[in-house]
């Protein structure tokens, strides 16, 4: 991947394991780009910020392919975010 690629920074965040949650991914990738890559509606893209589990495996595969990372990294990021959100709601 070349440095001029728009997803270079995001790929580096995954490679160095410094991206911590779906919200950070969402902000780095951009809601409009998520919509274009996945083909899901804009309101649903916005809803994934609060409920990242709305992303299907197909959506995760498309996003991972776009930024050239292992889709498992995005899936784990989503699982970790869901788990953190559930722990926060139990309090």
PyMOL Python script that loads the backbone (N, CA, C, O; Angstrom):
from pymol import cmd

cmd.read_pdbstr("""\
ATOM      1  N   UNK A   1       0.854  -1.175   0.000  1.00  0.00           N
ATOM      2  CA  UNK A   1       0.000   0.000   0.000  1.00  0.00           C
ATOM      3  C   UNK A   1       0.896   1.233   0.000  1.00  0.00           C
ATOM      4  O   UNK A   1       1.851   1.316   0.773  1.00  0.00           O
ATOM      5  N   UNK A   2       0.595   2.156  -0.840  1.00  0.00           N
ATOM      6  CA  UNK A   2       1.373   3.370  -0.982  1.00  0.00           C
ATOM      7  C   UNK A   2       0.881   4.445  -0.022  1.00  0.00           C
ATOM      8  O   UNK A   2      -0.292   4.462   0.350  1.00  0.00           O
ATOM      9  N   UNK A   3       1.768   5.331   0.373  1.00  0.00           N
ATOM     10  CA  UNK A   3       1.414   6.377   1.328  1.00  0.00           C
ATOM     11  C   UNK A   3       0.336   7.319   0.803  1.00  0.00           C
ATOM     12  O   UNK A   3      -0.336   7.976   1.598  1.00  0.00           O
ATOM     13  N   UNK A   4       0.155   7.401  -0.499  1.00  0.00           N
ATOM     14  CA  UNK A   4      -0.872   8.275  -1.073  1.00  0.00           C
ATOM     15  C   UNK A   4      -2.260   7.647  -1.006  1.00  0.00           C
ATOM     16  O   UNK A   4      -3.256   8.308  -1.301  1.00  0.00           O
ATOM     17  N   UNK A   5      -2.330   6.391  -0.623  1.00  0.00           N
ATOM     18  CA  UNK A   5      -3.620   5.732  -0.481  1.00  0.00           C
ATOM     19  C   UNK A   5      -4.378   6.381   0.678  1.00  0.00           C
ATOM     20  O   UNK A   5      -3.800   6.594   1.744  1.00  0.00           O
ATOM     21  N   UNK A   6      -5.649   6.695   0.490  1.00  0.00           N
ATOM     22  CA  UNK A   6      -6.406   7.387   1.555  1.00  0.00           C
ATOM     23  C   UNK A   6      -6.556   6.572   2.836  1.00  0.00           C
ATOM     24  O   UNK A   6      -6.879   7.123   3.888  1.00  0.00           O
ATOM     25  N   UNK A   7      -6.325   5.271   2.753  1.00  0.00           N
ATOM     26  CA  UNK A   7      -6.479   4.419   3.931  1.00  0.00           C
ATOM     27  C   UNK A   7      -5.140   4.026   4.546  1.00  0.00           C
ATOM     28  O   UNK A   7      -5.088   3.165   5.424  1.00  0.00           O
ATOM     29  N   UNK A   8      -4.071   4.646   4.094  1.00  0.00           N
ATOM     30  CA  UNK A   8      -2.735   4.324   4.589  1.00  0.00           C
ATOM     31  C   UNK A   8      -2.635   4.488   6.107  1.00  0.00           C
ATOM     32  O   UNK A   8      -2.130   3.606   6.801  1.00  0.00           O
ATOM     33  N   UNK A   9      -3.116   5.612   6.610  1.00  0.00           N
ATOM     34  CA  UNK A   9      -3.051   5.879   8.048  1.00  0.00           C
ATOM     35  C   UNK A   9      -3.866   4.855   8.823  1.00  0.00           C
ATOM     36  O   UNK A   9      -3.422   4.350   9.854  1.00  0.00           O
ATOM     37  N   UNK A  10      -5.038   4.556   8.334  1.00  0.00           N
ATOM     38  CA  UNK A  10      -5.904   3.585   9.002  1.00  0.00           C
ATOM     39  C   UNK A  10      -5.258   2.201   9.018  1.00  0.00           C
ATOM     40  O   UNK A  10      -5.307   1.503  10.031  1.00  0.00           O
ATOM     41  N   UNK A  11      -4.662   1.809   7.914  1.00  0.00           N
ATOM     42  CA  UNK A  11      -3.964   0.521   7.853  1.00  0.00           C
ATOM     43  C   UNK A  11      -2.827   0.502   8.866  1.00  0.00           C
ATOM     44  O   UNK A  11      -2.634  -0.499   9.555  1.00  0.00           O
ATOM     45  N   UNK A  12      -2.082   1.582   8.967  1.00  0.00           N
ATOM     46  CA  UNK A  12      -0.981   1.661   9.934  1.00  0.00           C
ATOM     47  C   UNK A  12      -1.503   1.543  11.367  1.00  0.00           C
ATOM     48  O   UNK A  12      -0.864   0.910  12.207  1.00  0.00           O
ATOM     49  N   UNK A  13      -2.647   2.142  11.647  1.00  0.00           N
ATOM     50  CA  UNK A  13      -3.237   2.030  12.981  1.00  0.00           C
ATOM     51  C   UNK A  13      -3.559   0.572  13.311  1.00  0.00           C
ATOM     52  O   UNK A  13      -3.368   0.127  14.443  1.00  0.00           O
ATOM     53  N   UNK A  14      -4.043  -0.159  12.324  1.00  0.00           N
ATOM     54  CA  UNK A  14      -4.327  -1.581  12.533  1.00  0.00           C
ATOM     55  C   UNK A  14      -3.029  -2.377  12.666  1.00  0.00           C
ATOM     56  O   UNK A  14      -2.914  -3.249  13.527  1.00  0.00           O
ATOM     57  N   UNK A  15      -2.056  -2.071  11.810  1.00  0.00           N
ATOM     58  CA  UNK A  15      -0.793  -2.806  11.838  1.00  0.00           C
ATOM     59  C   UNK A  15      -0.048  -2.621  13.157  1.00  0.00           C
ATOM     60  O   UNK A  15       0.603  -3.547  13.642  1.00  0.00           O
ATOM     61  N   UNK A  16      -0.142  -1.438  13.727  1.00  0.00           N
ATOM     62  CA  UNK A  16       0.542  -1.165  14.998  1.00  0.00           C
ATOM     63  C   UNK A  16      -0.360  -1.415  16.199  1.00  0.00           C
ATOM     64  O   UNK A  16       0.041  -1.212  17.345  1.00  0.00           O
ATOM     65  N   UNK A  17      -1.587  -1.860  15.921  1.00  0.00           N
ATOM     66  CA  UNK A  17      -2.578  -2.164  16.962  1.00  0.00           C
ATOM     67  C   UNK A  17      -2.833  -0.983  17.903  1.00  0.00           C
ATOM     68  O   UNK A  17      -2.996  -1.157  19.110  1.00  0.00           O
ATOM     69  N   UNK A  18      -2.863   0.217  17.325  1.00  0.00           N
ATOM     70  CA  UNK A  18      -3.131   1.409  18.134  1.00  0.00           C
ATOM     71  C   UNK A  18      -4.566   1.889  18.024  1.00  0.00           C
ATOM     72  O   UNK A  18      -4.975   2.788  18.759  1.00  0.00           O
ATOM     73  N   UNK A  19      -5.328   1.309  17.126  1.00  0.00           N
ATOM     74  CA  UNK A  19      -6.744   1.669  17.030  1.00  0.00           C
ATOM     75  C   UNK A  19      -7.484   0.877  18.105  1.00  0.00           C
ATOM     76  O   UNK A  19      -7.338  -0.342  18.196  1.00  0.00           O
ATOM     77  N   UNK A  20      -8.274   1.570  18.914  1.00  0.00           N
ATOM     78  CA  UNK A  20      -8.811   0.938  20.109  1.00  0.00           C
ATOM     79  C   UNK A  20     -10.284   0.582  20.075  1.00  0.00           C
ATOM     80  O   UNK A  20     -10.710  -0.339  20.773  1.00  0.00           O
ATOM     81  N   UNK A  21     -11.080   1.299  19.272  1.00  0.00           N
ATOM     82  CA  UNK A  21     -12.502   0.968  19.258  1.00  0.00           C
ATOM     83  C   UNK A  21     -13.137   1.344  17.926  1.00  0.00           C
ATOM     84  O   UNK A  21     -12.530   2.006  17.085  1.00  0.00           O
ATOM     85  N   UNK A  22     -14.369   0.903  17.764  1.00  0.00           N
ATOM     86  CA  UNK A  22     -15.073   1.132  16.510  1.00  0.00           C
ATOM     87  C   UNK A  22     -15.272   2.620  16.250  1.00  0.00           C
ATOM     88  O   UNK A  22     -15.228   3.050  15.097  1.00  0.00           O
ATOM     89  N   UNK A  23     -15.489   3.408  17.287  1.00  0.00           N
ATOM     90  CA  UNK A  23     -15.690   4.841  17.091  1.00  0.00           C
ATOM     91  C   UNK A  23     -14.457   5.479  16.444  1.00  0.00           C
ATOM     92  O   UNK A  23     -14.586   6.327  15.560  1.00  0.00           O
ATOM     93  N   UNK A  24     -13.290   5.080  16.876  1.00  0.00           N
ATOM     94  CA  UNK A  24     -12.055   5.594  16.281  1.00  0.00           C
ATOM     95  C   UNK A  24     -11.955   5.162  14.821  1.00  0.00           C
ATOM     96  O   UNK A  24     -11.594   5.961  13.956  1.00  0.00           O
ATOM     97  N   UNK A  25     -12.273   3.903  14.551  1.00  0.00           N
ATOM     98  CA  UNK A  25     -12.297   3.406  13.172  1.00  0.00           C
ATOM     99  C   UNK A  25     -13.289   4.209  12.337  1.00  0.00           C
ATOM    100  O   UNK A  25     -12.975   4.647  11.230  1.00  0.00           O
ATOM    101  N   UNK A  26     -14.479   4.394  12.878  1.00  0.00           N
ATOM    102  CA  UNK A  26     -15.557   5.133  12.208  1.00  0.00           C
ATOM    103  C   UNK A  26     -15.092   6.538  11.846  1.00  0.00           C
ATOM    104  O   UNK A  26     -15.321   7.003  10.730  1.00  0.00           O
ATOM    105  N   UNK A  27     -14.441   7.211  12.786  1.00  0.00           N
ATOM    106  CA  UNK A  27     -13.979   8.581  12.550  1.00  0.00           C
ATOM    107  C   UNK A  27     -12.841   8.640  11.548  1.00  0.00           C
ATOM    108  O   UNK A  27     -12.787   9.558  10.729  1.00  0.00           O
ATOM    109  N   UNK A  28     -11.936   7.683  11.599  1.00  0.00           N
ATOM    110  CA  UNK A  28     -10.812   7.653  10.659  1.00  0.00           C
ATOM    111  C   UNK A  28     -11.268   7.303   9.244  1.00  0.00           C
ATOM    112  O   UNK A  28     -10.822   7.918   8.275  1.00  0.00           O
ATOM    113  N   UNK A  29     -12.153   6.320   9.129  1.00  0.00           N
ATOM    114  CA  UNK A  29     -12.613   5.859   7.824  1.00  0.00           C
ATOM    115  C   UNK A  29     -13.573   6.875   7.211  1.00  0.00           C
ATOM    116  O   UNK A  29     -13.490   7.174   6.020  1.00  0.00           O
ATOM    117  N   UNK A  30     -14.468   7.396   8.014  1.00  0.00           N
ATOM    118  CA  UNK A  30     -15.438   8.379   7.540  1.00  0.00           C
ATOM    119  C   UNK A  30     -16.768   7.746   7.204  1.00  0.00           C
ATOM    120  O   UNK A  30     -16.833   6.709   6.543  1.00  0.00           O
ATOM    121  N   UNK A  31     -17.831   8.384   7.670  1.00  0.00           N
ATOM    122  CA  UNK A  31     -19.167   7.798   7.492  1.00  0.00           C
ATOM    123  C   UNK A  31     -19.577   7.694   6.030  1.00  0.00           C
ATOM    124  O   UNK A  31     -20.217   6.718   5.641  1.00  0.00           O
ATOM    125  N   UNK A  32     -19.219   8.683   5.211  1.00  0.00           N
ATOM    126  CA  UNK A  32     -19.586   8.641   3.802  1.00  0.00           C
ATOM    127  C   UNK A  32     -18.836   7.523   3.088  1.00  0.00           C
ATOM    128  O   UNK A  32     -19.396   6.837   2.233  1.00  0.00           O
ATOM    129  N   UNK A  33     -17.567   7.343   3.443  1.00  0.00           N
ATOM    130  CA  UNK A  33     -16.785   6.269   2.821  1.00  0.00           C
ATOM    131  C   UNK A  33     -17.302   4.900   3.261  1.00  0.00           C
ATOM    132  O   UNK A  33     -17.327   3.962   2.465  1.00  0.00           O
ATOM    133  N   UNK A  34     -17.711   4.782   4.518  1.00  0.00           N
ATOM    134  CA  UNK A  34     -18.286   3.513   4.980  1.00  0.00           C
ATOM    135  C   UNK A  34     -19.537   3.203   4.166  1.00  0.00           C
ATOM    136  O   UNK A  34     -19.753   2.066   3.749  1.00  0.00           O
ATOM    137  N   UNK A  35     -20.355   4.225   3.946  1.00  0.00           N
ATOM    138  CA  UNK A  35     -21.578   4.032   3.160  1.00  0.00           C
ATOM    139  C   UNK A  35     -21.240   3.582   1.739  1.00  0.00           C
ATOM    140  O   UNK A  35     -21.852   2.644   1.228  1.00  0.00           O
ATOM    141  N   UNK A  36     -20.279   4.238   1.101  1.00  0.00           N
ATOM    142  CA  UNK A  36     -19.928   3.896  -0.275  1.00  0.00           C
ATOM    143  C   UNK A  36     -19.353   2.488  -0.387  1.00  0.00           C
ATOM    144  O   UNK A  36     -19.693   1.745  -1.308  1.00  0.00           O
ATOM    145  N   UNK A  37     -18.492   2.127   0.543  1.00  0.00           N
ATOM    146  CA  UNK A  37     -17.829   0.820   0.481  1.00  0.00           C
ATOM    147  C   UNK A  37     -18.808  -0.310   0.781  1.00  0.00           C
ATOM    148  O   UNK A  37     -18.800  -1.334   0.098  1.00  0.00           O
ATOM    149  N   UNK A  38     -19.646  -0.133   1.792  1.00  0.00           N
ATOM    150  CA  UNK A  38     -20.548  -1.211   2.204  1.00  0.00           C
ATOM    151  C   UNK A  38     -21.857  -1.225   1.439  1.00  0.00           C
ATOM    152  O   UNK A  38     -22.469  -2.280   1.273  1.00  0.00           O
ATOM    153  N   UNK A  39     -22.293  -0.062   0.971  1.00  0.00           N
ATOM    154  CA  UNK A  39     -23.565   0.021   0.273  1.00  0.00           C
ATOM    155  C   UNK A  39     -24.760   0.104   1.204  1.00  0.00           C
ATOM    156  O   UNK A  39     -25.901   0.015   0.751  1.00  0.00           O
ATOM    157  N   UNK A  40     -24.519   0.275   2.505  1.00  0.00           N
ATOM    158  CA  UNK A  40     -25.646   0.397   3.433  1.00  0.00           C
ATOM    159  C   UNK A  40     -26.102   1.853   3.485  1.00  0.00           C
ATOM    160  O   UNK A  40     -25.347   2.762   3.140  1.00  0.00           O
ATOM    161  N   UNK A  41     -27.326   2.061   3.912  1.00  0.00           N
ATOM    162  CA  UNK A  41     -27.901   3.405   3.918  1.00  0.00           C
ATOM    163  C   UNK A  41     -27.180   4.313   4.916  1.00  0.00           C
ATOM    164  O   UNK A  41     -26.627   3.854   5.915  1.00  0.00           O
ATOM    165  N   UNK A  42     -27.202   5.597   4.620  1.00  0.00           N
ATOM    166  CA  UNK A  42     -26.523   6.573   5.472  1.00  0.00           C
ATOM    167  C   UNK A  42     -27.063   6.549   6.903  1.00  0.00           C
ATOM    168  O   UNK A  42     -26.265   6.568   7.840  1.00  0.00           O
ATOM    169  N   UNK A  43     -28.388   6.508   7.115  1.00  0.00           N
ATOM    170  CA  UNK A  43     -28.881   6.430   8.504  1.00  0.00           C
ATOM    171  C   UNK A  43     -28.388   5.183   9.239  1.00  0.00           C
ATOM    172  O   UNK A  43     -28.099   5.237  10.434  1.00  0.00           O
ATOM    173  N   UNK A  44     -28.295   4.069   8.527  1.00  0.00           N
ATOM    174  CA  UNK A  44     -27.805   2.844   9.172  1.00  0.00           C
ATOM    175  C   UNK A  44     -26.315   2.971   9.499  1.00  0.00           C
ATOM    176  O   UNK A  44     -25.861   2.477  10.532  1.00  0.00           O
ATOM    177  N   UNK A  45     -25.563   3.624   8.631  1.00  0.00           N
ATOM    178  CA  UNK A  45     -24.139   3.864   8.917  1.00  0.00           C
ATOM    179  C   UNK A  45     -24.011   4.656  10.209  1.00  0.00           C
ATOM    180  O   UNK A  45     -23.186   4.326  11.061  1.00  0.00           O
ATOM    181  N   UNK A  46     -24.818   5.695  10.360  1.00  0.00           N
ATOM    182  CA  UNK A  46     -24.771   6.505  11.583  1.00  0.00           C
ATOM    183  C   UNK A  46     -25.163   5.672  12.801  1.00  0.00           C
ATOM    184  O   UNK A  46     -24.613   5.847  13.888  1.00  0.00           O
ATOM    185  N   UNK A  47     -26.112   4.773  12.609  1.00  0.00           N
ATOM    186  CA  UNK A  47     -26.567   3.926  13.716  1.00  0.00           C
ATOM    187  C   UNK A  47     -25.484   2.945  14.161  1.00  0.00           C
ATOM    188  O   UNK A  47     -25.462   2.527  15.318  1.00  0.00           O
ATOM    189  N   UNK A  48     -24.573   2.570  13.231  1.00  0.00           N
ATOM    190  CA  UNK A  48     -23.501   1.639  13.598  1.00  0.00           C
ATOM    191  C   UNK A  48     -22.550   2.250  14.618  1.00  0.00           C
ATOM    192  O   UNK A  48     -21.820   1.525  15.294  1.00  0.00           O
ATOM    193  N   UNK A  49     -22.549   3.556  14.734  1.00  0.00           N
ATOM    194  CA  UNK A  49     -21.686   4.187  15.733  1.00  0.00           C
ATOM    195  C   UNK A  49     -22.109   3.775  17.138  1.00  0.00           C
ATOM    196  O   UNK A  49     -21.264   3.553  18.005  1.00  0.00           O
ATOM    197  N   UNK A  50     -23.406   3.673  17.362  1.00  0.00           N
ATOM    198  CA  UNK A  50     -23.921   3.225  18.658  1.00  0.00           C
ATOM    199  C   UNK A  50     -24.084   1.710  18.725  1.00  0.00           C
ATOM    200  O   UNK A  50     -24.014   1.112  19.799  1.00  0.00           O
ATOM    201  N   UNK A  51     -24.301   1.098  17.560  1.00  0.00           N
ATOM    202  CA  UNK A  51     -24.525  -0.345  17.501  1.00  0.00           C
ATOM    203  C   UNK A  51     -23.664  -0.955  16.386  1.00  0.00           C
ATOM    204  O   UNK A  51     -24.182  -1.293  15.322  1.00  0.00           O
ATOM    205  N   UNK A  52     -22.360  -1.097  16.623  1.00  0.00           N
ATOM    206  CA  UNK A  52     -21.489  -1.613  15.565  1.00  0.00           C
ATOM    207  C   UNK A  52     -21.820  -3.033  15.140  1.00  0.00           C
ATOM    208  O   UNK A  52     -21.389  -3.475  14.075  1.00  0.00           O
ATOM    209  N   UNK A  53     -22.580  -3.755  15.959  1.00  0.00           N
ATOM    210  CA  UNK A  53     -22.963  -5.120  15.589  1.00  0.00           C
ATOM    211  C   UNK A  53     -23.959  -5.149  14.432  1.00  0.00           C
ATOM    212  O   UNK A  53     -24.297  -6.225  13.940  1.00  0.00           O
ATOM    213  N   UNK A  54     -24.428  -3.994  13.995  1.00  0.00           N
ATOM    214  CA  UNK A  54     -25.302  -3.935  12.824  1.00  0.00           C
ATOM    215  C   UNK A  54     -24.541  -4.230  11.532  1.00  0.00           C
ATOM    216  O   UNK A  54     -25.145  -4.568  10.514  1.00  0.00           O
ATOM    217  N   UNK A  55     -23.215  -4.103  11.576  1.00  0.00           N
ATOM    218  CA  UNK A  55     -22.421  -4.414  10.390  1.00  0.00           C
ATOM    219  C   UNK A  55     -22.410  -5.920  10.175  1.00  0.00           C
ATOM    220  O   UNK A  55     -22.123  -6.688  11.093  1.00  0.00           O
ATOM    221  N   UNK A  56     -22.721  -6.328   8.963  1.00  0.00           N
ATOM    222  CA  UNK A  56     -22.716  -7.752   8.640  1.00  0.00           C
ATOM    223  C   UNK A  56     -21.286  -8.204   8.358  1.00  0.00           C
ATOM    224  O   UNK A  56     -20.381  -7.385   8.195  1.00  0.00           O
ATOM    225  N   UNK A  57     -21.104  -9.495   8.304  1.00  0.00           N
ATOM    226  CA  UNK A  57     -19.786 -10.024   7.946  1.00  0.00           C
ATOM    227  C   UNK A  57     -19.381  -9.554   6.556  1.00  0.00           C
ATOM    228  O   UNK A  57     -18.209  -9.272   6.308  1.00  0.00           O
ATOM    229  N   UNK A  58     -20.341  -9.472   5.661  1.00  0.00           N
ATOM    230  CA  UNK A  58     -20.063  -8.981   4.303  1.00  0.00           C
ATOM    231  C   UNK A  58     -19.565  -7.535   4.352  1.00  0.00           C
ATOM    232  O   UNK A  58     -18.634  -7.172   3.632  1.00  0.00           O
ATOM    233  N   UNK A  59     -20.188  -6.706   5.206  1.00  0.00           N
ATOM    234  CA  UNK A  59     -19.744  -5.318   5.359  1.00  0.00           C
ATOM    235  C   UNK A  59     -18.313  -5.258   5.895  1.00  0.00           C
ATOM    236  O   UNK A  59     -17.494  -4.470   5.421  1.00  0.00           O
ATOM    237  N   UNK A  60     -18.027  -6.096   6.883  1.00  0.00           N
ATOM    238  CA  UNK A  60     -16.693  -6.130   7.480  1.00  0.00           C
ATOM    239  C   UNK A  60     -15.662  -6.563   6.438  1.00  0.00           C
ATOM    240  O   UNK A  60     -14.567  -6.004   6.372  1.00  0.00           O
ATOM    241  N   UNK A  61     -16.013  -7.550   5.635  1.00  0.00           N
ATOM    242  CA  UNK A  61     -15.104  -8.011   4.576  1.00  0.00           C
ATOM    243  C   UNK A  61     -14.825  -6.899   3.564  1.00  0.00           C
ATOM    244  O   UNK A  61     -13.686  -6.720   3.134  1.00  0.00           O
ATOM    245  N   UNK A  62     -15.855  -6.159   3.188  1.00  0.00           N
ATOM    246  CA  UNK A  62     -15.684  -5.066   2.229  1.00  0.00           C
ATOM    247  C   UNK A  62     -14.783  -3.976   2.804  1.00  0.00           C
ATOM    248  O   UNK A  62     -13.902  -3.466   2.112  1.00  0.00           O
ATOM    249  N   UNK A  63     -15.003  -3.621   4.069  1.00  0.00           N
ATOM    250  CA  UNK A  63     -14.178  -2.590   4.706  1.00  0.00           C
ATOM    251  C   UNK A  63     -12.725  -3.043   4.811  1.00  0.00           C
ATOM    252  O   UNK A  63     -11.802  -2.279   4.525  1.00  0.00           O
ATOM    253  N   UNK A  64     -12.535  -4.292   5.223  1.00  0.00           N
ATOM    254  CA  UNK A  64     -11.175  -4.828   5.369  1.00  0.00           C
ATOM    255  C   UNK A  64     -10.461  -4.879   4.023  1.00  0.00           C
ATOM    256  O   UNK A  64      -9.274  -4.566   3.928  1.00  0.00           O
ATOM    257  N   UNK A  65     -11.180  -5.271   2.999  1.00  0.00           N
ATOM    258  CA  UNK A  65     -10.596  -5.325   1.667  1.00  0.00           C
ATOM    259  C   UNK A  65     -10.182  -3.934   1.192  1.00  0.00           C
ATOM    260  O   UNK A  65      -9.139  -3.771   0.558  1.00  0.00           O
ATOM    261  N   UNK A  66     -10.990  -2.954   1.498  1.00  0.00           N
ATOM    262  CA  UNK A  66     -10.718  -1.582   1.072  1.00  0.00           C
ATOM    263  C   UNK A  66      -9.436  -1.037   1.705  1.00  0.00           C
ATOM    264  O   UNK A  66      -8.654  -0.352   1.046  1.00  0.00           O
ATOM    265  N   UNK A  67      -9.226  -1.343   2.978  1.00  0.00           N
ATOM    266  CA  UNK A  67      -8.027  -0.811   3.649  1.00  0.00           C
ATOM    267  C   UNK A  67      -6.889  -1.830   3.716  1.00  0.00           C
ATOM    268  O   UNK A  67      -5.819  -1.551   4.256  1.00  0.00           O
ATOM    269  N   UNK A  68      -7.141  -3.015   3.157  1.00  0.00           N
ATOM    270  CA  UNK A  68      -6.127  -4.061   3.047  1.00  0.00           C
ATOM    271  C   UNK A  68      -5.629  -4.535   4.417  1.00  0.00           C
ATOM    272  O   UNK A  68      -4.427  -4.583   4.678  1.00  0.00           O
ATOM    273  N   UNK A  69      -6.587  -4.883   5.280  1.00  0.00           N
ATOM    274  CA  UNK A  69      -6.261  -5.491   6.571  1.00  0.00           C
ATOM    275  C   UNK A  69      -7.046  -6.793   6.710  1.00  0.00           C
ATOM    276  O   UNK A  69      -8.023  -7.024   5.998  1.00  0.00           O
ATOM    277  N   UNK A  70      -6.608  -7.621   7.622  1.00  0.00           N
ATOM    278  CA  UNK A  70      -7.303  -8.872   7.907  1.00  0.00           C
ATOM    279  C   UNK A  70      -8.681  -8.534   8.480  1.00  0.00           C
ATOM    280  O   UNK A  70      -8.762  -7.779   9.450  1.00  0.00           O
ATOM    281  N   UNK A  71      -9.757  -9.064   7.916  1.00  0.00           N
ATOM    282  CA  UNK A  71     -11.095  -8.739   8.409  1.00  0.00           C
ATOM    283  C   UNK A  71     -11.301  -9.112   9.878  1.00  0.00           C
ATOM    284  O   UNK A  71     -12.155  -8.540  10.557  1.00  0.00           O
ATOM    285  N   UNK A  72     -10.518 -10.068  10.357  1.00  0.00           N
ATOM    286  CA  UNK A  72     -10.622 -10.454  11.768  1.00  0.00           C
ATOM    287  C   UNK A  72     -10.269  -9.288  12.685  1.00  0.00           C
ATOM    288  O   UNK A  72     -10.804  -9.174  13.788  1.00  0.00           O
ATOM    289  N   UNK A  73      -9.366  -8.424  12.226  1.00  0.00           N
ATOM    290  CA  UNK A  73      -8.974  -7.265  13.043  1.00  0.00           C
ATOM    291  C   UNK A  73     -10.155  -6.321  13.242  1.00  0.00           C
ATOM    292  O   UNK A  73     -10.358  -5.798  14.338  1.00  0.00           O
ATOM    293  N   UNK A  74     -10.924  -6.105  12.194  1.00  0.00           N
ATOM    294  CA  UNK A  74     -12.100  -5.245  12.308  1.00  0.00           C
ATOM    295  C   UNK A  74     -13.167  -5.928  13.154  1.00  0.00           C
ATOM    296  O   UNK A  74     -13.810  -5.287  13.986  1.00  0.00           O
ATOM    297  N   UNK A  75     -13.355  -7.225  12.945  1.00  0.00           N
ATOM    298  CA  UNK A  75     -14.352  -7.972  13.729  1.00  0.00           C
ATOM    299  C   UNK A  75     -14.003  -7.934  15.214  1.00  0.00           C
ATOM    300  O   UNK A  75     -14.882  -7.717  16.048  1.00  0.00           O
ATOM    301  N   UNK A  76     -12.747  -8.140  15.551  1.00  0.00           N
ATOM    302  CA  UNK A  76     -12.319  -8.096  16.954  1.00  0.00           C
ATOM    303  C   UNK A  76     -12.537  -6.702  17.526  1.00  0.00           C
ATOM    304  O   UNK A  76     -12.971  -6.552  18.669  1.00  0.00           O
ATOM    305  N   UNK A  77     -12.238  -5.693  16.732  1.00  0.00           N
ATOM    306  CA  UNK A  77     -12.457  -4.310  17.168  1.00  0.00           C
ATOM    307  C   UNK A  77     -13.930  -4.082  17.491  1.00  0.00           C
ATOM    308  O   UNK A  77     -14.258  -3.437  18.487  1.00  0.00           O
ATOM    309  N   UNK A  78     -14.806  -4.604  16.658  1.00  0.00           N
ATOM    310  CA  UNK A  78     -16.245  -4.469  16.881  1.00  0.00           C
ATOM    311  C   UNK A  78     -16.673  -5.253  18.121  1.00  0.00           C
ATOM    312  O   UNK A  78     -17.430  -4.742  18.946  1.00  0.00           O
ATOM    313  N   UNK A  79     -16.196  -6.483  18.255  1.00  0.00           N
ATOM    314  CA  UNK A  79     -16.529  -7.283  19.444  1.00  0.00           C
ATOM    315  C   UNK A  79     -16.059  -6.604  20.722  1.00  0.00           C
ATOM    316  O   UNK A  79     -16.792  -6.558  21.710  1.00  0.00           O
ATOM    317  N   UNK A  80     -14.842  -6.079  20.704  1.00  0.00           N
ATOM    318  CA  UNK A  80     -14.312  -5.391  21.885  1.00  0.00           C
ATOM    319  C   UNK A  80     -15.145  -4.160  22.237  1.00  0.00           C
ATOM    320  O   UNK A  80     -15.395  -3.883  23.410  1.00  0.00           O
ATOM    321  N   UNK A  81     -15.568  -3.427  21.211  1.00  0.00           N
ATOM    322  CA  UNK A  81     -16.397  -2.236  21.436  1.00  0.00           C
ATOM    323  C   UNK A  81     -17.746  -2.629  22.030  1.00  0.00           C
ATOM    324  O   UNK A  81     -18.222  -1.991  22.969  1.00  0.00           O
ATOM    325  N   UNK A  82     -18.359  -3.671  21.491  1.00  0.00           N
ATOM    326  CA  UNK A  82     -19.655  -4.143  22.007  1.00  0.00           C
ATOM    327  C   UNK A  82     -19.506  -4.562  23.462  1.00  0.00           C
ATOM    328  O   UNK A  82     -20.334  -4.222  24.307  1.00  0.00           O
ATOM    329  N   UNK A  83     -18.455  -5.295  23.741  1.00  0.00           N
ATOM    330  CA  UNK A  83     -18.218  -5.764  25.109  1.00  0.00           C
ATOM    331  C   UNK A  83     -18.040  -4.582  26.069  1.00  0.00           C
ATOM    332  O   UNK A  83     -18.608  -4.582  27.161  1.00  0.00           O
ATOM    333  N   UNK A  84     -17.271  -3.599  25.674  1.00  0.00           N
ATOM    334  CA  UNK A  84     -17.071  -2.402  26.508  1.00  0.00           C
ATOM    335  C   UNK A  84     -18.378  -1.646  26.720  1.00  0.00           C
ATOM    336  O   UNK A  84     -18.658  -1.171  27.820  1.00  0.00           O
ATOM    337  N   UNK A  85     -19.174  -1.539  25.663  1.00  0.00           N
ATOM    338  CA  UNK A  85     -20.462  -0.841  25.768  1.00  0.00           C
ATOM    339  C   UNK A  85     -21.408  -1.569  26.714  1.00  0.00           C
ATOM    340  O   UNK A  85     -22.138  -0.931  27.472  1.00  0.00           O
ATOM    341  N   UNK A  86     -21.401  -2.897  26.675  1.00  0.00           N
ATOM    342  CA  UNK A  86     -22.266  -3.681  27.561  1.00  0.00           C
ATOM    343  C   UNK A  86     -21.825  -3.546  29.008  1.00  0.00           C
ATOM    344  O   UNK A  86     -22.669  -3.457  29.900  1.00  0.00           O
ATOM    345  N   UNK A  87     -20.543  -3.528  29.257  1.00  0.00           N
ATOM    346  CA  UNK A  87     -20.034  -3.352  30.613  1.00  0.00           C
ATOM    347  C   UNK A  87     -20.411  -1.979  31.145  1.00  0.00           C
ATOM    348  O   UNK A  87     -20.725  -1.826  32.325  1.00  0.00           O
ATOM    349  N   UNK A  88     -20.377  -0.978  30.268  1.00  0.00           N
ATOM    350  CA  UNK A  88     -20.735   0.373  30.670  1.00  0.00           C
ATOM    351  C   UNK A  88     -22.197   0.516  31.012  1.00  0.00           C
ATOM    352  O   UNK A  88     -22.553   1.322  31.871  1.00  0.00           O
ATOM    353  N   UNK A  89     -23.059  -0.254  30.357  1.00  0.00           N
ATOM    354  CA  UNK A  89     -24.500  -0.187  30.611  1.00  0.00           C
ATOM    355  C   UNK A  89     -24.902  -0.902  31.887  1.00  0.00           C
ATOM    356  O   UNK A  89     -25.941  -0.592  32.470  1.00  0.00           O
ATOM    357  N   UNK A  90     -24.083  -1.863  32.331  1.00  0.00           N
ATOM    358  CA  UNK A  90     -24.405  -2.618  33.530  1.00  0.00           C
ATOM    359  C   UNK A  90     -24.199  -1.804  34.793  1.00  0.00           C
ATOM    360  O   UNK A  90     -24.762  -2.132  35.837  1.00  0.00           O
ATOM    361  N   UNK A  91     -23.422  -0.774  34.719  1.00  0.00           N
ATOM    362  CA  UNK A  91     -23.109   0.039  35.891  1.00  0.00           C
ATOM    363  C   UNK A  91     -24.256   0.847  36.365  1.00  0.00           C
ATOM    364  O   UNK A  91     -24.131   1.580  37.346  1.00  0.00           O
TER     365      UNK A  91
END
""", "prot")
cmd.dss("prot")
cmd.show_as("cartoon", "prot")
cmd.util.cbc("prot")
cmd.orient("prot")
